[in-house]
Amino acid sequence: MVSKLLFKIIKKAIKIGWRILLLLLLLHLSFFLLLQLNSVQTFIAQKVANYFGKELNTTVSIEDVEIDLFYGLKLHQLYVENLENDTLLYIKELIVDLEKFDWSKQELEVSLFLQKGKYNHGIKNGSQRTTDAFLIDYFNNGAPSNAETEWKLKIAFIDLKNCGYSFHDFNVPDSVNGFNPRHIELDSVDLIAGEIEMNKEELSANIQTLSIHSTQNFHLRKLTGEFRINSELVELTDFSISTDASSLSGDLRLKADSFDDYQNFMDLVHLSLNVRNASLNTTEWSYFSDDFKGFDEQFFLDGSFQGALSNLKSKKFEIYFNKELYLSGAMRIRGLPDIENTYMYFHIDEMNATAAEIRKLKLPNASLHQIMPEYLDNLGKMAFEGNFSGYYNDNVAFGKLYTDLGDIEADLYLKQDSSSSLSYQGSLASKGFKLGELLLVDDLGVISFDWLIDG
């Protein structure tokens, strides 16, 4: 009897247990199915957005979201305001595909697709803090301090279309045209990149294509290369860049003591640049400095360059303006971007030119017709080796000039005043020069001379 009663109790317990298990499974399945509903997902996402809005004391909103628990999410109309009730971040559509999630190794890998987004920040007049500082402080304060708990984030692929970025420091006046690092406005930013890895120390990526249009009328049509950035270094290796009028490839490294040094880029950021097959149009340089306005040339460049832009040197470079105007050697330039006060030193291994081609050069605030009058066309093809030092309108040339009419050894001081009048002094010497052919005077033949000149 006892065994029969015990059997009935066990049988009944099993039935009750099975029904409870079945109910739990149904509840779990119902909850899972509810989470698959777009309306439920959006409701939860909006509650999360409202929570962060209250935490940040600002407005955070999401129109709708679609979440796949195994693959990722799609988000529409994300909007975040700064503490001044201005737009900080807007994203029309963001798709996040989950590529890898490993809790034990604390690794997360995703792909991002973002369409029509913009990030706006800056510094209000009278303030030193950026308008996104509150957001950075919030997440920094909540970040774990133990390095062992840090997750490794990798973005397998990112695709940005029609995005924008702006930064304005209203403590600094904005220039009407051209580049101002305290006032940046970029629109139509498109990026495709892969192998993006980031941690609290460094960010690296393989940039497959990047294009940017600036509202100040500078257009980066395409950039590719291996990119790396940390607190001291910005590196772009095996890059290729094309703009509306220029193109170049090579390797670039920028080194600074801190990110703050980039506010004084010309003087405090050390550059190491290897240039290959560069075709440069100087009209675009005026975007970065008004001192280059009026400089209108297309030339080709190969070489390596080191130093700050205000104190740049090269041990080896080659410049081609065309087949008849070529220059190679070493150089040091100090004083950019102030052209009028820029000191230049060139050690010229080889220079090939004609007077007509030199005269065609369009330099800012300068005319080369006084330096190269038309009768010098009679020299024909010229080659020069030696040194050139000084300013563009106040300089010394020392070396040997080879021409179709004979060779000349020169040591000259040249100066051009504000009216473009040229004065010169120094020495000229030749063992045989066809002076008559230069001046078109039949009675003058080949002469030898060693002159001191002052005029």
Secondary structure, DSSP 4 states (H G I P E B T S, - for coil): -HHHHHHHHHHHHHHHHHHHHHHHHHHHHHHHHHHTSHHHHHHHHHHHHHHHHHHHTS-EEEEEEEEETTTEEEEEEEEEE-TTSSEEEEEEEEEEEEEEEETTTTEEEEEEEEEEEEEEEEE-TT--SBTTHHHHHHHHHTS-S-GGGPPEEEEEEEEEEEEEEEEEETTSPPPSSS-BTTEEEEEEEEEEEEEEEE-SSEEEEEEEEEEEEETTS-EEEEEEEEEEEESSEEEEEEEEEEESS-EEEEEEEEE-SSGGGGGGHHHH-EEEEEEEEEEEEGGGGGGT-GGGTT---EEEEEEEEEE-TTEEEEEEEEEEEETTEEEEEEEEEESTT-GGG-EEEEEEEEEEE-HHHHHH---TT--STTTS-GGGGGG-SEEEEEEEEEETTEEEEEEEEEETTEEEEEEEEEEE-TT--EEEEEEEEEEEEEHHHHHT-TT--EEEEEEEEE-
